[in-house]
Amino acid sequence: MSFTYEELKHKTVAELREIAAGLDHEALRGYTQLNKEHLLAALCKALNIDMHVHHAVVGIDKTRIKAQIRELKKKRDEAIAAHNRNELKSIRRQIHDLKKALRKAAV
């Protein structure tokens, strides 16, 4: 019986309770009284399933882009301190574009 988080998430409460009935784990005590959200979390804990969905970045160098963002944030702080609105706007746009590229490359 191996499930993924997505498979469990798409099941009904009745189906989740059937799965919980077959398991003996501390997290599943009182499973008949749990709503779907709490039952799903308890099942994931009992089955050792990671509830966080991990996305892989494909086609770009994530570490290089993150380093660029950190450098731009330092420049942004300097621009804020210097009250340079034009430079600040430019830096914020660059940070926004880099973050957008990261999100677009996530699969």
Long-range contacts (C-beta under 8 A, 24 or more apart in sequence): 2-47, 3-43, 3-47, 3-49, 4-49, 5-44, 5-49, 5-50, 5-51, 5-53, 6-53, 8-40, 8-43, 8-44, 8-49, 9-40, 13-39, 16-40, 16-43, 19-43, 20-46, 23-47, 55-106, 55-107, 56-106, 56-107, 57-102, 57-105, 57-106, 57-107, 58-105, 58-106, 58-107, 59-105, 60-101, 60-102, 60-105, 62-102, 62-105, 65-98, 65-101, 65-102, 66-102, 68-98, 69-95, 69-98, 69-99, 72-98
